[in-house]
Amino acid sequence: MATVYQIKGMGCTSCVGKIEEELKKHPAIEATVTLDTHSIEVKTPNVSREDVQQILSNAGKYELL
């Protein structure tokens, strides 16, 4: 089951690229970042909200809503 989170601070394709690059450092986590909806869909089960927030923080000034 996938979990979708809204992302604050993501407004351009460069932002998406930064988040996707950070996600590549976590190959066990399957996720899709979508600019149109300012969201991230995490398809891997048992990934905590805190883990997703840490990935976003490492990528830049992005926050889960």
PyMOL Python script that loads the backbone (N, CA, C, O; Angstrom):
from pymol import cmd

cmd.read_pdbstr("""\
ATOM      1  N   MET A   1       0.842  -1.186   0.000  1.00  0.00           N
ATOM      2  CA  MET A   1       0.000   0.000   0.000  1.00  0.00           C
ATOM      3  C   MET A   1       0.886   1.250   0.000  1.00  0.00           C
ATOM      4  O   MET A   1       1.809   1.362   0.807  1.00  0.00           O
ATOM      5  N   ALA A   2       0.611   2.154  -0.878  1.00  0.00           N
ATOM      6  CA  ALA A   2       1.394   3.386  -1.002  1.00  0.00           C
ATOM      7  C   ALA A   2       0.863   4.459  -0.053  1.00  0.00           C
ATOM      8  O   ALA A   2      -0.319   4.490   0.287  1.00  0.00           O
ATOM      9  N   THR A   3       1.766   5.326   0.356  1.00  0.00           N
ATOM     10  CA  THR A   3       1.413   6.468   1.188  1.00  0.00           C
ATOM     11  C   THR A   3       1.810   7.727   0.435  1.00  0.00           C
ATOM     12  O   THR A   3       2.923   7.823  -0.082  1.00  0.00           O
ATOM     13  N   VAL A   4       0.898   8.695   0.373  1.00  0.00           N
ATOM     14  CA  VAL A   4       1.158   9.946  -0.342  1.00  0.00           C
ATOM     15  C   VAL A   4       1.265  11.082   0.672  1.00  0.00           C
ATOM     16  O   VAL A   4       0.411  11.242   1.545  1.00  0.00           O
ATOM     17  N   TYR A   5       2.325  11.859   0.536  1.00  0.00           N
ATOM     18  CA  TYR A   5       2.546  13.028   1.386  1.00  0.00           C
ATOM     19  C   TYR A   5       2.639  14.262   0.504  1.00  0.00           C
ATOM     20  O   TYR A   5       3.182  14.205  -0.600  1.00  0.00           O
ATOM     21  N   GLN A   6       2.111  15.375   0.991  1.00  0.00           N
ATOM     22  CA  GLN A   6       2.260  16.658   0.324  1.00  0.00           C
ATOM     23  C   GLN A   6       3.583  17.273   0.771  1.00  0.00           C
ATOM     24  O   GLN A   6       3.992  17.117   1.922  1.00  0.00           O
ATOM     25  N   ILE A   7       4.245  17.972  -0.144  1.00  0.00           N
ATOM     26  CA  ILE A   7       5.556  18.555   0.137  1.00  0.00           C
ATOM     27  C   ILE A   7       5.471  20.076   0.062  1.00  0.00           C
ATOM     28  O   ILE A   7       5.005  20.634  -0.931  1.00  0.00           O
ATOM     29  N   LYS A   8       5.924  20.737   1.117  1.00  0.00           N
ATOM     30  CA  LYS A   8       6.011  22.197   1.146  1.00  0.00           C
ATOM     31  C   LYS A   8       7.395  22.602   0.650  1.00  0.00           C
ATOM     32  O   LYS A   8       8.401  22.030   1.070  1.00  0.00           O
ATOM     33  N   GLY A   9       7.445  23.579  -0.237  1.00  0.00           N
ATOM     34  CA  GLY A   9       8.712  24.123  -0.697  1.00  0.00           C
ATOM     35  C   GLY A   9       9.189  23.590  -2.034  1.00  0.00           C
ATOM     36  O   GLY A   9      10.230  24.015  -2.535  1.00  0.00           O
ATOM     37  N   MET A  10       8.443  22.667  -2.616  1.00  0.00           N
ATOM     38  CA  MET A  10       8.824  22.100  -3.911  1.00  0.00           C
ATOM     39  C   MET A  10       8.032  22.823  -4.995  1.00  0.00           C
ATOM     40  O   MET A  10       6.813  22.673  -5.082  1.00  0.00           O
ATOM     41  N   GLY A  11       8.731  23.614  -5.829  1.00  0.00           N
ATOM     42  CA  GLY A  11       8.000  24.400  -6.805  1.00  0.00           C
ATOM     43  C   GLY A  11       8.506  24.336  -8.232  1.00  0.00           C
ATOM     44  O   GLY A  11       7.953  24.989  -9.117  1.00  0.00           O
ATOM     45  N   CYS A  12       9.557  23.551  -8.467  1.00  0.00           N
ATOM     46  CA  CYS A  12      10.099  23.508  -9.823  1.00  0.00           C
ATOM     47  C   CYS A  12      10.720  22.144 -10.106  1.00  0.00           C
ATOM     48  O   CYS A  12      10.860  21.309  -9.212  1.00  0.00           O
ATOM     49  N   THR A  13      11.087  21.936 -11.363  1.00  0.00           N
ATOM     50  CA  THR A  13      11.667  20.646 -11.743  1.00  0.00           C
ATOM     51  C   THR A  13      13.026  20.425 -11.084  1.00  0.00           C
ATOM     52  O   THR A  13      13.417  19.284 -10.841  1.00  0.00           O
ATOM     53  N   SER A  14      13.734  21.488 -10.798  1.00  0.00           N
ATOM     54  CA  SER A  14      15.009  21.360 -10.091  1.00  0.00           C
ATOM     55  C   SER A  14      14.792  20.791  -8.691  1.00  0.00           C
ATOM     56  O   SER A  14      15.578  19.970  -8.217  1.00  0.00           O
ATOM     57  N   CYS A  15      13.727  21.230  -8.041  1.00  0.00           N
ATOM     58  CA  CYS A  15      13.380  20.704  -6.714  1.00  0.00           C
ATOM     59  C   CYS A  15      13.109  19.206  -6.791  1.00  0.00           C
ATOM     60  O   CYS A  15      13.588  18.436  -5.959  1.00  0.00           O
ATOM     61  N   VAL A  16      12.350  18.806  -7.781  1.00  0.00           N
ATOM     62  CA  VAL A  16      12.051  17.384  -7.974  1.00  0.00           C
ATOM     63  C   VAL A  16      13.350  16.612  -8.169  1.00  0.00           C
ATOM     64  O   VAL A  16      13.532  15.540  -7.594  1.00  0.00           O
ATOM     65  N   GLY A  17      14.244  17.155  -8.973  1.00  0.00           N
ATOM     66  CA  GLY A  17      15.524  16.503  -9.226  1.00  0.00           C
ATOM     67  C   GLY A  17      16.351  16.325  -7.967  1.00  0.00           C
ATOM     68  O   GLY A  17      16.966  15.276  -7.776  1.00  0.00           O
ATOM     69  N   LYS A  18      16.377  17.332  -7.105  1.00  0.00           N
ATOM     70  CA  LYS A  18      17.126  17.243  -5.848  1.00  0.00           C
ATOM     71  C   LYS A  18      16.567  16.138  -4.961  1.00  0.00           C
ATOM     72  O   LYS A  18      17.320  15.366  -4.367  1.00  0.00           O
ATOM     73  N   ILE A  19      15.243  16.068  -4.875  1.00  0.00           N
ATOM     74  CA  ILE A  19      14.610  15.040  -4.044  1.00  0.00           C
ATOM     75  C   ILE A  19      14.858  13.659  -4.637  1.00  0.00           C
ATOM     76  O   ILE A  19      15.147  12.712  -3.906  1.00  0.00           O
ATOM     77  N   GLU A  20      14.747  13.540  -5.952  1.00  0.00           N
ATOM     78  CA  GLU A  20      14.992  12.245  -6.601  1.00  0.00           C
ATOM     79  C   GLU A  20      16.439  11.801  -6.415  1.00  0.00           C
ATOM     80  O   GLU A  20      16.695  10.613  -6.224  1.00  0.00           O
ATOM     81  N   GLU A  21      17.388  12.731  -6.468  1.00  0.00           N
ATOM     82  CA  GLU A  21      18.796  12.389  -6.238  1.00  0.00           C
ATOM     83  C   GLU A  21      18.997  11.871  -4.819  1.00  0.00           C
ATOM     84  O   GLU A  21      19.740  10.914  -4.603  1.00  0.00           O
ATOM     85  N   GLU A  22      18.343  12.496  -3.866  1.00  0.00           N
ATOM     86  CA  GLU A  22      18.452  12.038  -2.479  1.00  0.00           C
ATOM     87  C   GLU A  22      17.813  10.662  -2.313  1.00  0.00           C
ATOM     88  O   GLU A  22      18.328   9.821  -1.576  1.00  0.00           O
ATOM     89  N   LEU A  23      16.697  10.431  -2.994  1.00  0.00           N
ATOM     90  CA  LEU A  23      16.039   9.121  -2.930  1.00  0.00           C
ATOM     91  C   LEU A  23      16.935   8.014  -3.476  1.00  0.00           C
ATOM     92  O   LEU A  23      16.869   6.877  -3.008  1.00  0.00           O
ATOM     93  N   LYS A  24      17.772   8.335  -4.461  1.00  0.00           N
ATOM     94  CA  LYS A  24      18.679   7.335  -5.041  1.00  0.00           C
ATOM     95  C   LYS A  24      19.676   6.809  -4.010  1.00  0.00           C
ATOM     96  O   LYS A  24      20.222   5.717  -4.172  1.00  0.00           O
ATOM     97  N   LYS A  25      19.909   7.572  -2.968  1.00  0.00           N
ATOM     98  CA  LYS A  25      20.810   7.139  -1.895  1.00  0.00           C
ATOM     99  C   LYS A  25      20.148   6.105  -0.987  1.00  0.00           C
ATOM    100  O   LYS A  25      20.793   5.528  -0.112  1.00  0.00           O
ATOM    101  N   HIS A  26      18.856   5.880  -1.208  1.00  0.00           N
ATOM    102  CA  HIS A  26      18.074   4.942  -0.397  1.00  0.00           C
ATOM    103  C   HIS A  26      17.401   3.942  -1.333  1.00  0.00           C
ATOM    104  O   HIS A  26      16.185   3.996  -1.520  1.00  0.00           O
ATOM    105  N   PRO A  27      18.175   3.031  -1.922  1.00  0.00           N
ATOM    106  CA  PRO A  27      17.622   2.127  -2.945  1.00  0.00           C
ATOM    107  C   PRO A  27      16.516   1.200  -2.447  1.00  0.00           C
ATOM    108  O   PRO A  27      15.762   0.651  -3.250  1.00  0.00           O
ATOM    109  N   ALA A  28      16.414   1.022  -1.144  1.00  0.00           N
ATOM    110  CA  ALA A  28      15.355   0.161  -0.611  1.00  0.00           C
ATOM    111  C   ALA A  28      13.999   0.865  -0.592  1.00  0.00           C
ATOM    112  O   ALA A  28      12.965   0.226  -0.394  1.00  0.00           O
ATOM    113  N   ILE A  29      14.008   2.181  -0.798  1.00  0.00           N
ATOM    114  CA  ILE A  29      12.763   2.953  -0.770  1.00  0.00           C
ATOM    115  C   ILE A  29      12.335   3.268  -2.194  1.00  0.00           C
ATOM    116  O   ILE A  29      13.053   3.930  -2.943  1.00  0.00           O
ATOM    117  N   GLU A  30      11.150   2.782  -2.554  1.00  0.00           N
ATOM    118  CA  GLU A  30      10.575   3.089  -3.868  1.00  0.00           C
ATOM    119  C   GLU A  30       9.580   4.227  -3.690  1.00  0.00           C
ATOM    120  O   GLU A  30       8.619   4.106  -2.929  1.00  0.00           O
ATOM    121  N   ALA A  31       9.810   5.327  -4.390  1.00  0.00           N
ATOM    122  CA  ALA A  31       8.940   6.490  -4.260  1.00  0.00           C
ATOM    123  C   ALA A  31       8.918   7.274  -5.564  1.00  0.00           C
ATOM    124  O   ALA A  31       9.855   7.221  -6.361  1.00  0.00           O
ATOM    125  N   THR A  32       7.822   8.003  -5.759  1.00  0.00           N
ATOM    126  CA  THR A  32       7.647   8.842  -6.935  1.00  0.00           C
ATOM    127  C   THR A  32       7.356  10.265  -6.477  1.00  0.00           C
ATOM    128  O   THR A  32       6.480  10.491  -5.643  1.00  0.00           O
ATOM    129  N   VAL A  33       8.096  11.217  -7.027  1.00  0.00           N
ATOM    130  CA  VAL A  33       7.904  12.632  -6.714  1.00  0.00           C
ATOM    131  C   VAL A  33       7.156  13.268  -7.877  1.00  0.00           C
ATOM    132  O   VAL A  33       7.542  13.095  -9.033  1.00  0.00           O
ATOM    133  N   THR A  34       6.077  14.011  -7.576  1.00  0.00           N
ATOM    134  CA  THR A  34       5.249  14.615  -8.617  1.00  0.00           C
ATOM    135  C   THR A  34       5.135  16.117  -8.387  1.00  0.00           C
ATOM    136  O   THR A  34       4.627  16.561  -7.357  1.00  0.00           O
ATOM    137  N   LEU A  35       5.610  16.891  -9.354  1.00  0.00           N
ATOM    138  CA  LEU A  35       5.585  18.345  -9.239  1.00  0.00           C
ATOM    139  C   LEU A  35       4.158  18.891  -9.286  1.00  0.00           C
ATOM    140  O   LEU A  35       3.809  19.770  -8.498  1.00  0.00           O
ATOM    141  N   ASP A  36       3.337  18.386 -10.192  1.00  0.00           N
ATOM    142  CA  ASP A  36       1.976  18.918 -10.372  1.00  0.00           C
ATOM    143  C   ASP A  36       1.170  18.913  -9.080  1.00  0.00           C
ATOM    144  O   ASP A  36       0.396  19.835  -8.823  1.00  0.00           O
ATOM    145  N   THR A  37       1.348  17.881  -8.275  1.00  0.00           N
ATOM    146  CA  THR A  37       0.586  17.761  -7.026  1.00  0.00           C
ATOM    147  C   THR A  37       1.433  18.089  -5.802  1.00  0.00           C
ATOM    148  O   THR A  37       0.953  18.001  -4.672  1.00  0.00           O
ATOM    149  N   HIS A  38       2.694  18.466  -6.024  1.00  0.00           N
ATOM    150  CA  HIS A  38       3.624  18.770  -4.925  1.00  0.00           C
ATOM    151  C   HIS A  38       3.608  17.638  -3.902  1.00  0.00           C
ATOM    152  O   HIS A  38       3.410  17.862  -2.708  1.00  0.00           O
ATOM    153  N   SER A  39       3.821  16.423  -4.393  1.00  0.00           N
ATOM    154  CA  SER A  39       3.693  15.269  -3.510  1.00  0.00           C
ATOM    155  C   SER A  39       4.768  14.221  -3.757  1.00  0.00           C
ATOM    156  O   SER A  39       5.463  14.223  -4.773  1.00  0.00           O
ATOM    157  N   ILE A  40       4.871  13.326  -2.779  1.00  0.00           N
ATOM    158  CA  ILE A  40       5.720  12.151  -2.896  1.00  0.00           C
ATOM    159  C   ILE A  40       4.871  10.943  -2.524  1.00  0.00           C
ATOM    160  O   ILE A  40       4.214  10.919  -1.484  1.00  0.00           O
ATOM    161  N   GLU A  41       4.902   9.952  -3.389  1.00  0.00           N
ATOM    162  CA  GLU A  41       4.179   8.708  -3.139  1.00  0.00           C
ATOM    163  C   GLU A  41       5.217   7.650  -2.785  1.00  0.00           C
ATOM    164  O   GLU A  41       6.052   7.283  -3.611  1.00  0.00           O
ATOM    165  N   VAL A  42       5.155   7.168  -1.552  1.00  0.00           N
ATOM    166  CA  VAL A  42       6.094   6.161  -1.070  1.00  0.00           C
ATOM    167  C   VAL A  42       5.425   4.800  -1.217  1.00  0.00           C
ATOM    168  O   VAL A  42       4.411   4.519  -0.578  1.00  0.00           O
ATOM    169  N   LYS A  43       6.006   3.964  -2.067  1.00  0.00           N
ATOM    170  CA  LYS A  43       5.408   2.662  -2.372  1.00  0.00           C
ATOM    171  C   LYS A  43       5.949   1.548  -1.486  1.00  0.00           C
ATOM    172  O   LYS A  43       5.336   0.486  -1.386  1.00  0.00           O
ATOM    173  N   THR A  44       7.075   1.773  -0.852  1.00  0.00           N
ATOM    174  CA  THR A  44       7.684   0.776   0.024  1.00  0.00           C
ATOM    175  C   THR A  44       6.968   0.793   1.374  1.00  0.00           C
ATOM    176  O   THR A  44       6.825   1.857   1.977  1.00  0.00           O
ATOM    177  N   PRO A  45       6.516  -0.366   1.859  1.00  0.00           N
ATOM    178  CA  PRO A  45       5.835  -0.397   3.155  1.00  0.00           C
ATOM    179  C   PRO A  45       6.810  -0.133   4.306  1.00  0.00           C
ATOM    180  O   PRO A  45       8.019  -0.329   4.182  1.00  0.00           O
ATOM    181  N   ASN A  46       6.251   0.312   5.410  1.00  0.00           N
ATOM    182  CA  ASN A  46       6.993   0.502   6.664  1.00  0.00           C
ATOM    183  C   ASN A  46       8.092   1.557   6.591  1.00  0.00           C
ATOM    184  O   ASN A  46       9.098   1.456   7.294  1.00  0.00           O
ATOM    185  N   VAL A  47       7.909   2.557   5.753  1.00  0.00           N
ATOM    186  CA  VAL A  47       8.810   3.713   5.741  1.00  0.00           C
ATOM    187  C   VAL A  47       8.106   4.800   6.544  1.00  0.00           C
ATOM    188  O   VAL A  47       7.015   5.241   6.183  1.00  0.00           O
ATOM    189  N   SER A  48       8.734   5.228   7.628  1.00  0.00           N
ATOM    190  CA  SER A  48       8.078   6.184   8.518  1.00  0.00           C
ATOM    191  C   SER A  48       8.041   7.587   7.911  1.00  0.00           C
ATOM    192  O   SER A  48       8.823   7.931   7.025  1.00  0.00           O
ATOM    193  N   ARG A  49       7.117   8.364   8.415  1.00  0.00           N
ATOM    194  CA  ARG A  49       7.005   9.769   8.020  1.00  0.00           C
ATOM    195  C   ARG A  49       8.317  10.502   8.334  1.00  0.00           C
ATOM    196  O   ARG A  49       8.767  11.353   7.567  1.00  0.00           O
ATOM    197  N   GLU A  50       8.911  10.154   9.467  1.00  0.00           N
ATOM    198  CA  GLU A  50      10.168  10.772   9.880  1.00  0.00           C
ATOM    199  C   GLU A  50      11.285  10.458   8.886  1.00  0.00           C
ATOM    200  O   GLU A  50      12.105  11.324   8.579  1.00  0.00           O
ATOM    201  N   ASP A  51      11.321   9.222   8.384  1.00  0.00           N
ATOM    202  CA  ASP A  51      12.334   8.853   7.391  1.00  0.00           C
ATOM    203  C   ASP A  51      12.163   9.663   6.109  1.00  0.00           C
ATOM    204  O   ASP A  51      13.142  10.125   5.523  1.00  0.00           O
ATOM    205  N   VAL A  52      10.918   9.830   5.680  1.00  0.00           N
ATOM    206  CA  VAL A  52      10.643  10.606   4.466  1.00  0.00           C
ATOM    207  C   VAL A  52      11.035  12.065   4.692  1.00  0.00           C
ATOM    208  O   VAL A  52      11.629  12.692   3.814  1.00  0.00           O
ATOM    209  N   GLN A  53      10.705  12.606   5.863  1.00  0.00           N
ATOM    210  CA  GLN A  53      11.067  13.991   6.164  1.00  0.00           C
ATOM    211  C   GLN A  53      12.577  14.166   6.165  1.00  0.00           C
ATOM    212  O   GLN A  53      13.079  15.185   5.691  1.00  0.00           O
ATOM    213  N   GLN A  54      13.308  13.190   6.689  1.00  0.00           N
ATOM    214  CA  GLN A  54      14.768  13.280   6.714  1.00  0.00           C
ATOM    215  C   GLN A  54      15.337  13.315   5.299  1.00  0.00           C
ATOM    216  O   GLN A  54      16.263  14.075   5.017  1.00  0.00           O
ATOM    217  N   ILE A  55      14.789  12.501   4.419  1.00  0.00           N
ATOM    218  CA  ILE A  55      15.220  12.503   3.017  1.00  0.00           C
ATOM    219  C   ILE A  55      14.970  13.876   2.399  1.00  0.00           C
ATOM    220  O   ILE A  55      15.832  14.415   1.705  1.00  0.00           O
ATOM    221  N   LEU A  56      13.790  14.440   2.650  1.00  0.00           N
ATOM    222  CA  LEU A  56      13.465  15.765   2.109  1.00  0.00           C
ATOM    223  C   LEU A  56      14.393  16.833   2.676  1.00  0.00           C
ATOM    224  O   LEU A  56      14.847  17.714   1.946  1.00  0.00           O
ATOM    225  N   SER A  57      14.676  16.758   3.970  1.00  0.00           N
ATOM    226  CA  SER A  57      15.566  17.733   4.605  1.00  0.00           C
ATOM    227  C   SER A  57      16.976  17.643   4.034  1.00  0.00           C
ATOM    228  O   SER A  57      17.641  18.662   3.846  1.00  0.00           O
ATOM    229  N   ASN A  58      17.427  16.430   3.762  1.00  0.00           N
ATOM    230  CA  ASN A  58      18.755  16.250   3.176  1.00  0.00           C
ATOM    231  C   ASN A  58      18.820  16.818   1.758  1.00  0.00           C
ATOM    232  O   ASN A  58      19.882  17.241   1.302  1.00  0.00           O
ATOM    233  N   ALA A  59      17.680  16.825   1.064  1.00  0.00           N
ATOM    234  CA  ALA A  59      17.623  17.322  -0.312  1.00  0.00           C
ATOM    235  C   ALA A  59      17.536  18.845  -0.378  1.00  0.00           C
ATOM    236  O   ALA A  59      17.919  19.446  -1.382  1.00  0.00           O
ATOM    237  N   GLY A  60      17.041  19.465   0.677  1.00  0.00           N
ATOM    238  CA  GLY A  60      16.870  20.914   0.679  1.00  0.00           C
ATOM    239  C   GLY A  60      15.874  21.338   1.734  1.00  0.00           C
ATOM    240  O   GLY A  60      15.625  20.611   2.696  1.00  0.00           O
ATOM    241  N   LYS A  61      15.304  22.521   1.551  1.00  0.00           N
ATOM    242  CA  LYS A  61      14.358  23.069   2.531  1.00  0.00           C
ATOM    243  C   LYS A  61      12.937  22.632   2.203  1.00  0.00           C
ATOM    244  O   LYS A  61      12.067  23.455   1.920  1.00  0.00           O
ATOM    245  N   TYR A  62      12.721  21.328   2.244  1.00  0.00           N
ATOM    246  CA  TYR A  62      11.408  20.768   1.929  1.00  0.00           C
ATOM    247  C   TYR A  62      10.822  20.167   3.196  1.00  0.00           C
ATOM    248  O   TYR A  62      11.538  19.609   4.028  1.00  0.00           O
ATOM    249  N   GLU A  63       9.498  20.292   3.328  1.00  0.00           N
ATOM    250  CA  GLU A  63       8.817  19.777   4.509  1.00  0.00           C
ATOM    251  C   GLU A  63       7.573  19.011   4.103  1.00  0.00           C
ATOM    252  O   GLU A  63       6.911  19.340   3.118  1.00  0.00           O
ATOM    253  N   LEU A  64       7.269  17.981   4.883  1.00  0.00           N
ATOM    254  CA  LEU A  64       5.999  17.286   4.693  1.00  0.00           C
ATOM    255  C   LEU A  64       4.897  18.114   5.320  1.00  0.00           C
ATOM    256  O   LEU A  64       5.086  18.706   6.383  1.00  0.00           O
ATOM    257  N   LEU A  65       3.761  18.156   4.675  1.00  0.00           N
ATOM    258  CA  LEU A  65       2.589  18.843   5.242  1.00  0.00           C
ATOM    259  C   LEU A  65       1.703  17.833   5.929  1.00  0.00           C
ATOM    260  O   LEU A  65       0.661  18.196   6.475  1.00  0.00           O
TER     261      LEU A  65
END
""", "prot")
cmd.dss("prot")
cmd.show_as("cartoon", "prot")
cmd.util.cbc("prot")
cmd.orient("prot")
